């Protein structure tokens, strides 16, 4: 092997060399000097170059190069970067915990942010760490521990400043490390971020304890429709389109076309990449199948019995079928749904407890999401977790092909799933940026009439939203208006929109990003 560059830190102190396009620290080279043909170790312990090498700085050849590479491979511009930036401005006091389902891009976006904004990035993946990061959790002083870890992990010497960020990935694999977050924050002056999938499933169990007050949370999901239009250079159209039909028809058509694609493939980054490459919805949905197989395989690590993985796989389909078959106006809740799935499942004999465990797992893992009920049309009287939706409409489109559901039922649940997830994003912003009040999306039942969704804006104006796949009389919306249960009525459907005497109609693709509708 040949060294190609001598690498210095920001203080012009030599810290290593570039070998085969990789940074190798001086400490590592000394231990393996016989492997490098053009370097030698002198009697005083210093490394000598047999011929002078060009000099470069670590930030230029490693950090900037890593940022360029990750952006080239992952070119989507995600809104979560703005939330990371807000955290960094005030984040020293708290460790950032990035939550979200598997495969939505948590690690990728964190690393993008780190390589762009920090001079030193310490990335630790606990699922495959070979350098013993877990040992730090047992040490009385974390500062000495992290310095020793950097030495063992072929990293530059640890810089204890806010120009350094420590990222701990797959943290759900180690209770010891997770429980040491408070000590890490106390002993280190760098910024710290942790992430991992399935965190909700392990907290409070297996020795995991939430370090209250130490964490700042950011919840990250799949690519939103707004981000999707950004990829296809149509975000400005979405942000500027007239909601009531007075815009350019070609612009409505373009957004409706993108909505149709998104509704079928959803927003998982790898699925979207597949669509960009192949322009095929069918090929993209195959990638969704791959993601579900990965999820099943990884989930088995957290189950005590193989049967549990088989049960939750069957619950995918059963949950989707029950969502479609649920009688309008019942507001049937979680427990009733679980009981119905257990009763009707003939392919795998299960009991209510087993189904409940599977549903809870799918919820914590971010596959299923809960929707609340506004009791009797009163948004101040909330009954929690009365309905479930999948977290991505691409999942619904893929799973629906494994059912005998009729096309109208599939169309309906696809459309509702899209609207639910677009509205759910409104509740994930920080308090200062929120346009809504409350903690979750809700639907409502008043007598025999069910309204698809109710949302209150920051001025406490209550919007009732009825979702239509095609045409149809919004009877429930009219009942809620007539009984003064909502302040504004809105029908969301694939149309340019328009004003009415009693309610307005808006393009369905604008239901989340253009709220409140003015």
C-alpha positions in Angstrom: 0.0 0.0 0.0 1.1 3.6 -0.7 0.3 6.7 1.2 -0.8 9.5 -1.1 -1.2 12.5 1.2 0.0 13.7 4.6 -3.0 14.8 6.7 -3.0 17.6 9.3 -5.7 18.9 11.6 -6.9 22.5 11.8 -4.0 23.4 14.0 -1.5 22.1 11.3 -0.5 19.2 13.5 0.2 16.0 11.5 -2.4 13.4 12.4 -2.2 10.7 9.7 -2.1 9.8 6.0 -4.4 9.0 3.2 -4.0 5.4 2.0 -6.2 3.9 -0.7 -8.5 6.9 -0.4 -9.0 6.3 3.4 -7.7 8.3 6.3 -5.4 6.3 8.6 -4.2 7.8 11.8 -0.6 8.0 12.8 -1.3 5.6 15.7 -2.7 3.0 13.4 0.1 3.3 10.9 2.7 2.8 13.6 1.2 -0.5 14.5 1.0 -1.6 10.8 3.9 0.3 9.3 5.2 -2.8 7.4 2.0 -2.6 5.3 2.9 0.9 3.9 5.6 0.9 1.4 6.5 4.6 1.4 6.5 5.3 5.1 8.8 4.4 7.9 8.9 4.8 11.7 12.0 6.5 13.1 13.7 5.7 16.4 12.0 8.7 18.1 8.6 7.2 17.1 7.8 9.7 14.4 6.6 8.6 10.9 9.0 9.5 8.1 7.9 9.8 4.5 10.4 8.2 2.1 9.6 10.9 -0.4 7.7 14.1 0.5 3.9 13.8 0.1 1.5 16.6 -0.7 -0.2 18.0 2.5 -3.8 18.4 3.1 -6.2 19.0 6.0 -8.6 16.5 7.5 -11.6 18.7 7.1 -10.9 19.0 3.3 -10.0 15.5 2.4 -12.2 13.6 4.8 -15.1 15.6 6.0 -15.8 17.6 2.9 -15.3 14.6 0.7 -17.7 12.5 2.9 -20.3 15.3 2.5 -19.9 15.4 -1.2 -20.2 11.6 -1.5 -23.3 11.3 0.7 -25.1 14.1 -1.2 -24.3 12.6 -4.5 -25.7 9.3 -3.4 -28.7 10.8 -1.6 -29.7 13.9 -3.5 -33.2 14.4 -1.9 -33.4 17.7 0.1 -35.3 16.8 3.2 -37.1 19.3 5.5 -35.6 17.6 8.6 -32.4 19.5 7.9 -34.0 22.7 9.1 -35.0 21.0 12.3 -31.4 19.8 12.8 -30.2 23.3 12.3 -32.6 24.7 14.9 -31.4 22.0 17.4 -27.7 22.9 16.8 -28.4 26.6 17.7 -29.6 25.6 21.2 -28.7 21.9 21.2 -25.7 21.8 23.5 -27.8 21.3 26.6 -29.7 18.3 25.1 -28.8 15.2 23.2 -30.7 14.9 19.9 -32.7 11.7 19.5 -34.0 11.1 16.0 -36.9 8.7 15.9 -38.7 7.2 13.0 -39.4 4.0 11.1 -36.8 1.8 9.5 -35.4 2.9 6.1 -36.8 6.5 6.1 -33.3 8.0 6.0 -32.5 9.0 9.6 -28.8 8.0 9.5 -28.3 9.5 6.0 -29.8 12.8 6.9 -27.9 13.0 10.2 -24.6 12.3 8.5 -25.4 14.9 5.8 -26.0 17.4 8.5 -22.8 16.4 10.4 -20.4 16.5 7.5 -21.8 19.9 6.4 -21.6 21.6 9.8 -18.8 20.0 11.9 -15.1 19.7 11.6 -15.0 16.4 13.4 -17.6 13.6 13.1 -17.5 10.6 15.3 -20.0 8.1 13.9 -20.6 4.9 15.9 -22.9 2.1 14.7 -23.5 0.0 17.7 -24.9 -2.9 15.6 -21.4 -3.4 14.0 -19.0 -1.5 16.1 -15.6 -3.3 16.3 -13.9 -0.8 18.7 -15.8 -1.3 21.9 -17.8 1.8 22.3 -20.0 0.1 24.9 -17.0 0.1 27.2 -17.3 3.8 27.6 -20.6 3.4 29.4 -18.8 1.6 32.2 -16.0 4.2 32.6 -16.2 6.8 35.4 -15.1 9.6 33.0 -16.6 9.7 29.5 -14.1 12.2 28.3 -11.2 9.8 28.7 -13.4 7.0 27.3 -14.2 8.9 24.1 -10.6 9.9 23.6 -9.5 6.3 23.9 -12.3 5.2 21.5 -11.1 7.6 18.9 -7.6 6.2 19.2 -8.8 2.6 18.8 -11.2 3.5 16.0 -8.6 5.1 13.7 -10.0 8.6 14.2 -8.2 11.9 14.8 -7.7 12.8 18.4 -10.9 13.8 20.1 -11.6 17.5 20.1 -13.8 18.4 23.0 -15.7 21.3 21.4 -18.9 22.1 19.6 -17.0 21.7 16.3 -17.3 17.9 17.1 -20.5 15.8 16.8 -20.8 12.3 18.2 -23.5 10.3 16.4 -24.5 7.0 18.0 -26.6 4.8 15.6 -28.6 1.7 16.3 -28.7 2.7 19.9 -31.6 0.4 20.6 -29.0 -2.5 20.6 -27.4 -1.4 23.9 -29.2 -0.5 27.1 -25.8 0.4 28.7 -25.1 3.1 26.1 -28.6 4.4 26.0 -28.7 4.7 29.8 -25.3 6.6 29.8 -26.7 9.4 27.6 -27.0 11.8 30.6 -23.3 11.0 31.6 -22.1 11.6 28.1 -23.9 15.0 28.0 -22.4 15.9 31.4 -18.8 15.0 30.5 -18.5 16.0 26.9 -18.6 19.4 25.3 -19.3 18.2 21.8 -22.8 17.9 20.3 -24.4 14.5 20.6 -27.1 12.8 18.5 -28.5 9.3 18.8 -30.8 7.4 16.5 -32.2 3.9 15.9 -35.2 2.1 14.8 -37.6 0.2 17.1 -36.6 2.5 20.1 -40.2 2.7 21.2 -40.3 -1.1 21.5 -37.4 -1.3 24.0 -37.8 1.8 26.2 -38.9 0.8 29.6 -38.0 -2.8 29.0 -34.8 -4.9 29.0 -33.0 -2.3 31.2 -33.7 0.7 29.0 -34.6 3.9 30.9 -35.6 7.3 29.3 -33.1 10.0 30.5 -35.8 12.6 31.1 -34.8 16.2 30.4 -31.6 15.2 28.6 -33.1 14.6 25.2 -34.5 16.7 22.4 -36.7 14.7 20.0 -37.1 14.9 16.3 -39.6 12.5 14.6 -38.7 11.7 11.1 -40.9 9.9 8.5 -40.8 9.0 4.9 -40.5 11.6 2.1 -43.6 13.9 2.3 -45.5 14.9 -0.8 -44.0 18.4 -0.6 -40.5 16.8 -0.6 -41.6 14.5 -3.4 -42.6 17.5 -5.6 -39.2 19.1 -4.8 -37.5 16.1 -6.3 -39.4 16.6 -9.5 -38.9 20.4 -9.5 -42.6 21.1 -8.8 -42.5 22.4 -5.2 -43.0 26.0 -6.3 -46.1 24.9 -8.2 -47.5 23.2 -5.0 -46.7 26.2 -2.8 -48.2 28.7 -5.2 -51.1 26.9 -6.9 -54.5 28.6 -6.3 -56.5 26.3 -4.0 -59.8 27.3 -5.5 -59.5 26.6 -9.2 -58.2 29.9 -10.7 -54.7 28.7 -11.5 -53.1 27.3 -14.7 -54.8 24.0 -15.7 -51.4 22.5 -16.8 -50.1 23.2 -13.3 -53.0 21.4 -11.7 -52.5 18.5 -14.1 -48.8 18.2 -13.3 -49.4 18.1 -9.5 -52.3 15.6 -9.9 -49.9 13.4 -11.9 -47.3 13.5 -9.2 -50.0 12.8 -6.6 -51.1 9.7 -8.5 -47.5 8.4 -8.6 -46.8 9.2 -4.9 -50.1 7.6 -3.8 -48.9 4.3 -5.4 -45.2 4.3 -4.3 -45.2 6.3 -1.1 -42.1 8.1 0.3 -39.6 5.5 1.4 -36.3 6.9 -0.1 -35.2 3.7 -1.7 -38.6 3.2 -3.3 -38.5 6.8 -4.7 -34.9 6.1 -6.0 -36.2 3.0 -7.8 -39.0 5.0 -9.4 -36.6 7.7 -10.6 -34.4 5.1 -12.1 -37.1 2.9 -13.7 -40.1 5.2 -14.0 -42.1 2.1 -13.2 -44.6 2.0 -10.3 -44.6 -1.8 -10.4 -40.8 -2.0 -10.0 -41.0 0.6 -7.2 -43.5 -1.5 -5.3 -41.2 -4.5 -5.5 -38.8 -2.4 -3.4 -41.6 -1.9 -0.8 -41.7 -5.7 -0.6 -38.0 -5.8 0.0 -38.3 -3.3 2.8 -41.0 -5.3 4.5 -38.8 -8.4 4.4 -36.0 -6.5 5.9 -38.3 -5.3 8.6 -39.5 -8.8 9.4 -35.9 -10.2 9.5 -34.7 -7.4 11.8 -37.8 -7.6 14.0 -37.1 -11.2 14.8 -34.1 -10.1 16.9 -36.6 -8.5 19.3 -39.0 -11.5 19.5 -38.7 -14.4 21.9 -40.6 -16.8 19.6 -40.4 -17.1 15.7 -44.2 -17.4 15.7 -44.4 -13.7 16.7 -42.8 -12.6 13.4 -45.3 -14.7 11.5 -48.2 -13.2 13.4 -47.3 -9.6 12.7 -46.8 -10.4 9.0 -50.3 -11.7 8.8 -51.6 -8.6 10.7 -50.4 -6.4 7.9 -53.1 -7.7 5.6 -55.8 -8.2 8.3 -55.4 -4.6 9.5 -55.7 -3.3 6.0 -58.8 -5.3 5.3 -60.4 -4.2 8.6 -59.7 -0.6 7.8 -61.6 -0.9 4.6 -64.5 -3.0 6.0 -65.0 -0.9 9.2 -68.6 0.4 9.2 -68.7 4.2 8.8 -70.0 6.0 11.9 -68.9 3.4 14.4 -65.5 4.9 15.4 -64.5 1.3 16.3 -61.4 1.4 18.4 -58.1 -0.4 18.7 -59.4 -3.2 21.0 -62.4 -4.0 18.8 -60.1 -4.1 15.7 -57.6 -6.4 17.5 -60.5 -8.8 18.5 -61.8 -8.8 14.9 -58.4 -9.6 13.4 -57.9 -12.5 15.9 -61.4 -13.9 15.2 -61.1 -13.8 11.4 -57.6 -15.0 11.0 -57.8 -18.5 9.7 -54.4 -18.9 8.1 -52.7 -18.7 11.5 -54.6 -19.4 14.7 -54.0 -16.5 17.1 -55.4 -15.0 20.3 -56.1 -11.4 21.2 -53.0 -11.0 23.2 -50.8 -12.1 20.3 -52.5 -9.8 17.9 -52.3 -6.9 20.4 -48.6 -7.5 20.7 -48.2 -7.5 17.0 -50.2 -4.3 16.5 -48.3 -2.5 19.3 -45.0 -3.6 17.7 -46.1 -2.3 14.3 -47.1 1.0 15.9 -43.9 1.5 17.8 -41.9 0.5 14.7 -43.7 3.2 12.8 -45.6 1.0 10.3 -49.0 1.7 11.8 -50.1 5.1 13.3 -52.9 6.0 15.6 -55.7 8.4 14.9 -57.8 10.0 17.7 -61.6 10.5 17.9 -63.2 13.9 18.5 -66.2 12.7 20.5 -69.6 13.9 19.2 -67.9 16.5 17.0 -66.2 18.2 19.9 -62.5 18.6 19.2 -61.9 19.4 22.9 -63.2 16.0 23.9 -60.6 13.5 22.5 -60.7 9.7 22.8 -57.2 8.5 22.0 -56.1 5.8 19.5 -59.5 5.0 18.0 -58.3 4.2 14.5 -55.2 3.0 12.7 -53.6 4.1 9.5 -50.5 2.9 7.7 -47.6 5.4 7.9 -47.1 5.4 4.1 -49.5 5.1 1.3 -47.0 3.0 -0.7 -47.3 0.3 1.9 -51.1 0.3 1.4 -50.8 0.1 -2.4 -48.4 -2.8 -2.1 -50.4 -4.7 0.5 -53.7 -4.2 -1.2 -52.5 -6.4 -4.1 -52.5 -9.3 -1.6 -56.1 -8.9 -0.7 -59.5 -9.5 -2.4 -60.7 -6.0 -1.6 -62.6 -4.3 -4.4 -61.1 -1.4 -6.2 -63.3 1.3 -4.7 -62.4 0.2 -1.1 -58.7 0.2 -2.0 -59.0 3.7 -3.6 -60.8 5.0 -0.6 -58.2 3.8 2.0 -55.3 4.9 -0.2 -56.8 8.4 -0.4 -57.5 8.6 3.3 -54.0 7.2 4.1 -52.4 10.0 2.0 -54.5 12.7 3.7 -53.9 11.3 7.2 -50.1 11.3 6.8 -50.0 14.7 5.3 -52.0 16.1 8.2 -50.0 14.1 10.7 -46.8 16.0 9.6 -48.4 19.2 10.9 -48.1 17.9 14.4 -44.4 17.0 14.1 -43.1 20.6 13.9 -41.7 22.4 16.9 -44.1 24.5 18.9 -42.9 27.8 17.4 -43.5 26.5 13.9 -46.7 24.7 14.4 -49.8 25.7 12.5 -52.1 23.4 14.5 -53.0 22.8 18.1 -53.5 19.5 19.8 -51.3 16.4 19.7 -52.6 14.3 16.9 -55.0 14.1 13.9 -58.5 13.1 14.7 -61.7 12.0 13.0 -65.2 12.5 14.5 -68.5 10.8 14.8 -71.7 12.7 15.4 -74.8 10.5 15.6 -74.6 8.3 12.5 -72.4 10.7 10.6 -68.6 10.4 10.4 -66.3 13.1 9.4 -62.9 12.0 8.0 -60.7 14.5 9.8 -60.8 17.5 12.1 -57.9 19.8 12.7 -57.7 23.1 14.6 -55.2 25.8 13.5 -53.1 27.9 15.8 -55.9 30.5 16.0 -58.3 27.7 17.2 -60.3 27.7 14.0 -61.6 24.2 13.6 -61.5 22.7 10.1 -63.6 19.7 9.1 -62.2 17.8 6.2 -64.0 15.3 4.1 -62.0 13.2 1.7 -63.3 12.2 -1.7 -61.6 9.9 -4.2 -63.9 11.1 -6.9 -67.3 12.9 -6.7 -70.0 12.4 -4.1 -72.2 14.3 -1.7 -70.2 15.4 1.4 -73.2 14.7 3.6 -71.3 14.3 6.9 -69.5 17.6 6.3 -72.8 19.4 5.9 -74.2 17.9 9.1 -71.1 19.1 11.0 -71.5 22.6 9.5 -75.2 22.7 10.2 -74.7 21.8 13.9 -71.9 24.4 14.3 -69.3 21.7 15.2 -66.7 23.1 12.8 -65.8 26.6 11.8 -64.7 25.8 8.2 -65.7 22.9 6.0 -63.4 21.6 3.3 -63.7 18.8 0.8 -60.3 17.4 -0.4 -60.3 15.6 -3.7 -58.4 15.3 -7.0 -59.7 18.6 -8.4 -58.5 22.2 -9.0 -60.8 23.2 -6.1 -63.4 25.9 -5.8 -65.5 28.1 -3.4 -69.0 27.0 -2.3 -71.8 28.6 -0.3 -71.2 26.3 2.7 -67.8 24.8 2.2 -64.8 24.9 0.0 -63.1 22.3 -2.2 -59.3 22.1 -2.4 -56.9 19.9 -4.4 -56.2 16.9 -2.3 -52.4 17.1 -2.7 -52.4 20.5 -0.9 -54.2 19.2 2.2 -51.1 19.1 4.4 -48.6 21.6 3.1 -51.0 24.4 2.5 -52.8 24.3 5.8 -54.5 26.5 7.0 -56.3 27.1 3.7 -56.4 30.8 3.0 
